[in-house]
């Protein structure tokens, strides 16, 4: 069985999500290759070649792939699909964008957000906001799969795979127009070891940032938010943690003023240690928290900041 992993890269580096997807791919019996996409991606391809267990790295560069437009990625991957039995990608924003197109072009059913590989054709994935697990067996000749990175350990370094150049497709009628980048010295939310998240209880965007930003800076943490806080305009969309946001599993997750709706818990309940601060003793967040503080965040957070020194 031959498996192709589509890399999730950040400039010259491949993100940790790629390593975790390789771990899932290695549970399928067969050779694992990585596809690195985008203009100027040679350094990222070289980095991917160092992941243990990888047979080879394919490097595809073209103008259409510069911003990973779904149409260009789909055309590139479908052109390579003949040599593979399974195609895997992390269940990131990009992966969720182009993987359904790939599945449609290959006329197979996509298998999304898997958390376990049972066998070459059987996988486990969460449903109902993570409250139930579904075991899926696919009879399709080719498997198109997105992987929930938080459910797998990162593959080790130490590999020495060869890098091969392959043709990159263009985006057809689609064209990249513009993007707005938010620059921050804080860790990226999906890969952060510590996450502090705020909820609607903070009351305003000004209060959200006045409370969350200093705490995050003190801890070296990423800032997250509940959907309610994002919908209220307290935080931008890319801060959202939950079923319709980002799924995180940091070593430490601090939830401030978050009640713990089921949709939010789906995005963070796999965190190693969960600390909840909420003045409502009956808030659902306390059911998953390792440590809970019943109190007003306006009192608790300053005391926490003082204790941190």
C-alpha positions as semicolon CSV with decimal commas, in nm:
position;residue;x (nm);y (nm);z (nm)
1;X;0,000;0,000;0,000
2;X;0,139;0,340;-0,099
3;X;0,034;0,646;0,100
4;X;0,071;1,014;0,006
5;X;0,072;1,277;0,281
6;X;0,008;1,637;0,175
7;X;0,235;1,853;0,388
8;X;0,113;2,146;0,593
9;X;0,396;2,396;0,563
10;X;0,479;2,736;0,705
11;X;0,732;2,909;0,481
12;X;1,051;2,705;0,484
13;X;0,927;2,471;0,758
14;X;0,672;2,193;0,779
15;X;0,432;2,226;1,068
16;X;0,399;1,973;1,347
17;X;0,065;1,872;1,196
18;X;0,257;1,711;0,909
19;X;0,461;1,497;1,147
20;X;0,142;1,381;1,320
21;X;-0,024;1,298;0,989
22;X;0,282;1,093;0,895
23;X;0,233;0,896;1,218
24;X;-0,122;0,814;1,107
25;X;0,002;0,725;0,758
26;X;0,263;0,487;0,898
27;X;-0,015;0,288;1,066
28;X;-0,128;0,193;0,716
29;X;0,087;-0,092;0,592
30;X;0,294;0,049;0,308
31;X;0,534;0,318;0,190
32;X;0,473;0,679;0,290
33;X;0,561;0,974;0,066
34;X;0,512;1,344;0,139
35;X;0,394;1,602;-0,114
36;X;0,520;1,956;-0,049
37;X;0,332;2,221;-0,246
38;X;0,403;2,585;-0,321
39;X;0,647;2,823;-0,484
40;X;0,986;2,842;-0,316
41;X;0,924;2,528;-0,114
42;X;1,259;2,353;-0,156
43;X;1,364;2,425;0,203
44;X;1,032;2,289;0,331
45;X;1,079;1,977;0,117
46;X;1,425;1,927;0,262
47;X;1,278;1,959;0,612
48;X;1,007;1,705;0,529
49;X;1,274;1,464;0,406
50;X;1,410;1,444;0,762
51;X;1,087;1,298;0,902
52;X;1,147;0,937;1,006
53;X;0,966;0,668;0,809
54;X;0,921;0,869;0,490
55;X;1,028;0,700;0,164
56;X;1,051;1,011;-0,054
57;X;0,935;1,371;-0,078
58;X;0,763;1,510;-0,387
59;X;0,810;1,882;-0,451
60;X;0,547;2,057;-0,665
61;X;0,597;2,422;-0,751
62;X;0,386;2,645;-0,973
63;X;0,232;2,992;-0,965
64;X;-0,111;2,846;-0,891
65;X;0,025;2,655;-0,593
66;X;0,182;2,960;-0,434
67;X;-0,122;3,019;-0,212
68;X;-0,249;2,660;-0,211
69;X;-0,566;2,738;-0,403
70;X;-0,790;2,435;-0,379
71;X;-0,826;2,399;-0,755
72;X;-0,450;2,389;-0,813
73;X;-0,385;2,151;-0,524
74;X;-0,662;1,919;-0,640
75;X;-0,532;1,908;-0,996
76;X;-0,178;1,838;-0,875
77;X;-0,278;1,562;-0,635
78;X;-0,520;1,393;-0,876
79;X;-0,238;1,382;-1,130
80;X;-0,029;1,187;-0,879
81;X;-0,310;0,974;-0,733
82;X;-0,259;0,683;-0,971
83;X;0,045;0,572;-0,775
84;X;-0,121;0,577;-0,433
85;X;-0,382;0,381;-0,241
86;X;-0,443;0,649;0,021
87;X;-0,407;1,028;0,034
88;X;-0,386;1,194;0,374
89;X;-0,385;1,554;0,491
90;X;-0,408;1,719;0,832
91;X;-0,760;1,838;0,909
92;X;-0,654;2,202;0,892
93;X;-0,832;2,489;0,720
94;X;-0,638;2,417;0,400
95;X;-0,692;2,042;0,421
96;X;-1,065;2,084;0,471
97;X;-1,067;2,308;0,164
98;X;-0,897;2,091;-0,095
99;X;-0,948;1,732;0,025
100;X;-1,323;1,717;-0,060
101;X;-1,238;1,833;-0,414
102;X;-0,978;1,559;-0,444
103;X;-1,228;1,297;-0,324
104;X;-1,492;1,423;-0,568
105;X;-1,251;1,410;-0,863
106;X;-1,148;1,057;-0,769
107;X;-1,516;0,961;-0,718
108;X;-1,461;0,831;-0,364
109;X;-1,614;0,917;-0,028
110;X;-1,385;1,134;0,187
111;X;-1,316;1,012;0,540
112;X;-1,279;1,317;0,760
113;X;-1,114;1,397;1,090
114;X;-0,997;1,048;1,186
115;X;-0,855;0,993;1,534
116;X;-0,749;0,629;1,497
117;X;-0,635;0,390;1,224
118;X;-0,779;0,044;1,291
119;X;-0,664;-0,116;0,965
120;X;-0,594;-0,023;0,605
121;X;-0,966;0,028;0,539
122;X;-1,113;0,098;0,884
123;X;-1,091;0,423;1,081
124;X;-1,240;0,590;1,388
125;X;-1,373;0,945;1,379
126;X;-1,573;1,157;1,625
127;X;-1,935;1,255;1,559
128;X;-2,195;1,459;1,750
129;X;-1,934;1,715;1,862
130;X;-1,711;1,438;1,992
131;X;-1,975;1,277;2,214
132;X;-1,972;0,957;2,008
133;X;-1,712;0,774;1,803
134;X;-1,789;0,623;1,466
135;X;-1,595;0,335;1,313
136;X;-1,590;0,369;0,935
137;X;-1,491;0,096;0,690
138;X;-1,431;0,204;0,332
139;X;-1,444;-0,022;0,027
140;X;-1,315;0,252;-0,206
141;X;-1,003;0,161;-0,399
142;X;-0,844;0,488;-0,292
143;X;-0,886;0,642;0,051
144;X;-0,897;1,023;0,088
145;X;-0,854;1,103;0,455
146;X;-0,813;1,405;0,679
147;X;-0,640;1,343;1,011
148;X;-0,708;1,517;1,341
149;X;-0,348;1,598;1,439
150;X;-0,421;1,627;1,811
151;X;-0,496;1,254;1,823
152;X;-0,154;1,137;1,703
153;X;0,201;1,179;1,829
154;X;0,445;1,360;1,604
155;X;0,674;1,142;1,393
156;X;1,039;1,169;1,492
157;X;1,316;1,334;1,296
158;X;1,614;1,144;1,160
159;X;1,495;1,041;0,816
160;X;1,690;1,085;0,495
161;X;1,432;1,063;0,218
162;X;1,514;1,175;-0,133
163;X;1,342;1,480;-0,283
164;X;1,192;1,454;-0,631
165;X;1,039;1,735;-0,836
166;X;0,695;1,678;-0,988
167;X;0,476;1,896;-1,207
168;X;0,254;2,148;-1,034
169;X;-0,086;2,236;-1,183
170;X;-0,238;2,581;-1,222
171;X;-0,562;2,699;-1,066
172;X;-0,768;2,715;-1,384
173;X;-1,030;2,989;-1,364
174;X;-0,955;3,069;-1,000
175;X;-0,705;3,338;-0,905
176;X;-0,556;3,460;-0,580
177;X;-0,663;3,817;-0,506
178;X;-0,537;3,915;-0,162
179;X;-0,500;3,812;0,198
180;X;-0,479;3,987;0,532
181;X;-0,208;3,851;0,757
182;X;-0,212;3,896;1,133
183;X;0,142;3,899;1,270
184;X;0,199;3,798;1,630
185;X;0,491;3,704;1,849
186;X;0,271;3,449;2,023
187;X;0,263;3,078;1,925
188;X;0,021;2,966;1,655
189;X;-0,302;2,852;1,819
190;X;-0,313;2,502;1,670
191;X;0,045;2,418;1,774
192;X;0,078;2,605;2,106
193;X;0,174;2,416;2,422
194;X;-0,027;2,658;2,635
195;X;-0,359;2,818;2,536
196;X;-0,560;3,075;2,730
197;X;-0,916;3,121;2,605
198;X;-1,180;3,377;2,690
199;X;-1,556;3,365;2,664
200;X;-1,855;3,594;2,635
201;X;-1,840;3,670;3,008
202;X;-1,554;3,912;2,944
203;X;-1,813;4,155;2,811
204;X;-1,630;4,350;2,540
205;X;-1,338;4,337;2,298
206;X;-1,146;4,586;2,510
207;X;-1,192;4,378;2,825
208;X;-1,106;4,058;2,637
209;X;-0,770;4,188;2,524
210;X;-0,699;4,365;2,852
211;X;-0,740;4,036;3,040
212;X;-0,619;3,775;2,791
213;X;-0,319;3,939;2,625
214;X;-0,109;4,007;2,939
215;X;-0,178;3,657;3,071
216;X;-0,085;3,498;2,738
217;X;0,233;3,704;2,718
218;X;0,330;3,605;3,072
219;X;0,279;3,234;2,999
220;X;0,411;3,236;2,643
221;X;0,069;3,113;2,536
222;X;-0,160;3,143;2,237
223;X;-0,494;3,319;2,279
224;X;-0,818;3,141;2,198
225;X;-1,186;3,224;2,231
226;X;-1,525;3,059;2,244
227;X;-1,760;3,097;1,951
228;X;-1,981;3,322;2,161
229;X;-1,690;3,559;2,219
230;X;-1,603;3,558;1,849
231;X;-1,964;3,612;1,741
232;X;-1,987;3,904;1,983
233;X;-1,684;4,063;1,820
234;X;-1,451;4,029;2,118
235;X;-1,193;3,828;1,922
236;X;-1,115;3,754;1,555
237;X;-1,236;3,437;1,384
238;X;-0,894;3,272;1,386
239;X;-0,905;3,268;1,769
240;X;-1,210;3,042;1,777
241;X;-1,171;2,705;1,948
242;X;-1,443;2,446;1,906
243;X;-1,639;2,231;1,667
244;X;-1,660;2,508;1,407
245;X;-1,320;2,654;1,495
246;X;-0,982;2,503;1,572
247;X;-0,922;2,179;1,758
248;X;-0,638;2,212;2,007
249;X;-0,474;1,977;2,255
250;X;-0,210;2,179;2,441
251;X;-0,032;2,073;2,758
252;X;-0,225;2,345;2,944
253;X;-0,561;2,500;2,853
254;X;-0,697;2,785;3,066
255;X;-1,063;2,873;3,006
256;X;-1,172;3,210;3,144
257;X;-1,539;3,301;3,147
258;X;-1,630;3,009;2,920
259;X;-1,939;2,811;3,021
260;X;-1,835;2,502;2,827
261;X;-2,097;2,447;2,558
262;X;-2,064;2,113;2,387
263;X;-1,936;2,277;2,068
264;X;-1,647;2,438;2,257
265;X;-1,559;2,122;2,446
266;X;-1,525;1,939;2,114
267;X;-1,230;2,163;2,031
268;X;-1,030;2,142;2,355
269;X;-1,128;1,849;2,574
270;X;-0,820;1,649;2,467
271;X;-0,593;1,907;2,635
272;X;-0,357;1,747;2,888
273;X;-0,451;1,981;3,176
274;X;-0,763;2,200;3,173
275;X;-0,805;2,489;3,415
276;X;-1,146;2,660;3,429
277;X;-1,225;2,999;3,586
278;X;-1,597;3,075;3,602
279;X;-1,827;3,226;3,863
280;X;-2,104;2,977;3,780
281;X;-2,035;2,663;3,983
282;X;-2,270;2,464;3,757
283;X;-2,096;2,558;3,432
284;X;-2,039;2,249;3,212
285;X;-1,670;2,341;3,172
286;X;-1,607;2,212;3,525
287;X;-1,707;1,861;3,415
288;X;-1,396;1,833;3,197
289;X;-1,163;2,058;3,397
290;X;-0,874;1,913;3,595
291;X;-0,870;2,225;3,809
292;X;-1,165;2,457;3,858
293;X;-1,188;2,795;4,027
294;X;-1,536;2,923;4,105
295;X;-1,498;3,297;4,112
296;X;-1,504;3,623;3,921
297;X;-1,224;3,640;3,664
298;X;-1,175;4,006;3,758
299;X;-1,045;3,883;4,094
300;X;-0,893;3,549;3,999
301;X;-0,687;3,655;3,696
302;X;-0,506;3,943;3,874
303;X;-0,423;3,705;4,159
304;X;-0,291;3,453;3,903
305;X;-0,080;3,722;3,736
306;X;0,058;3,823;4,075
307;X;0,145;3,461;4,157
308;X;0,325;3,423;3,827
309;X;0,551;3,711;3,926
